[in-house]
Amino acid sequence: MDRPLRAGIALYNAGFHHAAHDAWEPVWLDCPEGDDERLLHGLIQYTAAIHHARTRNWAGATGLAESARGYLAGLPDDYRGVDLVSVRRALAALGDDPEWIERARPPRLVHRGNVVSLPDLDSEECLLVAPILASAGGYDASLVERAREYASEALEAGESSPFLALCVDFVREPTHRDLVYGRLADRVSRRRSRERDVEGLFDPGR
């Protein structure tokens, strides 16, 4: 659970408040009822509340803030390493006056004492984040998802892969993201071309 948790936190801290839930939601949906499910549900609603406040949907922000506080109630202040003190403080502020978000930056999420950022993510965490970041940033998420699949295959086989290196750079290097995306697109296109060249070669009727 740590990797998806850190992935979503890094996305949130990078300003992708709405996209953060995409890292947590698959894990949350598979969680049995209990503290882990409450943590993820609360964080998903927290980031949604921040998103609604930043888009001036005050009713949505206050409603989600109240709901998130309920899910997080009773959890330890550092459950799963997440600093819930600052989260609860922000939720209380949103509930009282959602317009405070226009006067101050949303608090960063802290995990095990660190404000996790995208450059802090390891290779596997970057592979979780890359398609989400692509979708949030207006890139072709299906292309980046295919690159992620190629990178994951190499990682599982213990092999080096340009797809892995480029997916990591796509996540960690925001100033070069457009350039890295172009290289990813080129490599995916060449890989797909080679795959199409061999498709059906060994079919009996060929």
N, C-alpha and C positions, 0 to 999 in steps of 0.2 A: 504493500500500500504506500510505502514511502515515496516511490518514484512518481506515481500519479499525483500524490499530494504535493511534492516539490514542483512538479511540472506546472500544475495549476497555480501555485503560489508565485512562481516565476512569471507566468503570463500576467497575472494580476499586478504584480509589482512593476511590470513593464508598461502598464497602462491598458492592457487588454482585459478590462474588467469583465466584460460579457463573455469573452472567449474562455476564461479560466474554467468555467463550469464544464467545458467539453473534455478537459483532462480528468475531472472528478466523476462525471456522470456515469460512465460505464462501470466504474468500481462501485459507486453508490447503488446502482440498479441491482447489482449482484450481492450486495451486503445483506445479511440477515438483520433483523431488528436488534438494536443494541447501540453501544456507545459509538462505534465506528460509523454506523449508518447515521446517527444523529449529528456527528461531527461533519460529515460530508454534506448532509442535507442542510445543516446550518450554514456552512461555508458557501454552498451554492446559492442559497437565498441571500446571504450577506453580499456576495459579489453582484447579484441581480439588483439588490437594493441600491448599491453604489451606482450601478449602471443607470437605473431609473432616475436617481437623484441628479446625475450628471446630464441626463436628457430632459430634466425638468418635469418628470412625471412624479409629482410630489405624492399623490395618493398611492401609486405603486410602490414608491420608496418606503413610505411609512408602514404600509401593510406588510411588506416583505421584511422590514426591520423587526417588526413585532413578532412575526412568525419565526424568523431566524433566532431571535432571543429565546424563544420557547424551545427550539431544538437544542440550543447550546447550554441551556440551563442545567445545572448540576454536573456538568463535565469539569474535570480539573482545569486549573488555569493554564496548564501547559500540556493539554491532552495531545498525544501523538507528536509532541514536540512543538505544537502550534501555540503561539502566544495568544490565548483567547481573551486576555485582559483588555488589550487594545481593540480587539474585535467587538467585545461587549460595549466598550466605551463609545465606539463609533456607532454601533446600533442604537444605543440610548440617545445619542446626539441626533441621529436621523429621525428617530421616533418623535423627539421633542421639536425639532426644527430642521426639516430636510434641506432647507436652503443654506445651511451652514457649509454644504459641500462647495458652494460658489465662493466661499470666503477662505477656504483652506483645502489643501490637498488631502485626498483620502489617505488614511494611515497605511503604511506598508505592512504586509504580512511577514511575520517573523517565524522561522522554523529552526528549532534547536539553537536559538540565540543569534541566528543569521538572517539578514534580509536577503532572501534568495533571489538572484537575478538570472536572466537567461544565460549569461556567460558562465554561471556557476554549475549549470546542468551537465551531467555526464552524458556519454554517448547514447545510452539507452533512453535517458530522459529526453534528450534532443530528438530522438526518433518519435517519441510520443508527441512532442510539441510541434514538430515541423509542419504536418498537414493542418493542424489547428491554426498555427501562425499564418500559414499560406492563405487559408480561408479568411481570417480576420484582416489580413493585409491586402486583399484584393488580387492575390495570385491564383493560379489554377491549382486548386487543392487536390484534384484528382491526379495531376501530374506529380505533385510532391508526394502524394500517397503511394504512387507506383515506385517512385525513387526510394521511399521508406521501405517498401516491400523488398526491393533489391538489396538495400543496405542490411535489412534484418536477416535475409538469407545468408549473406556473407558473414554477419556477426555470429549467427548460430553455427556456421561451419568453421569459425575461428579464422576466417580469411580477411585480409585487408580489402577495402573496396573504395573506389572513388565516390560511390554513392553515399557511403557512410560519412566520409570526410566532408562532402558537400552539404549533406543534411545538417551536420554539426555546425558547419560554417554559416549556413542559412539561419540557424537559430541564434548563434552566438555573436554574429557580426552584422549588426543592423546597418552600419554605414555602407557595407558591401553587399547587402541583401539582394539588390537588383542584379548585380553582376553574378552572384552565386546562383541565383535563380536561372539566369540565362544559361549558365554552364550545366545546371541540372537538366533543364529542358533539352539541351543539345544531347546530353548523354542518354536521357530516357528515349529520345527519338531514335538514336542510333541503336540502342538495345532493342527497342520494339521492332525496328527494321530487320535486325538479325533474327529475331524470334519469328517474324512473319516469313522470312526466307526459308526456314526449316519446317514451318507448319505444313503438315500433310505429306511431307516427303516420303514417309514410310507407309502411307495408306495403301491397302491392297490394290485399289483401282487406279493407282497413279501410273 
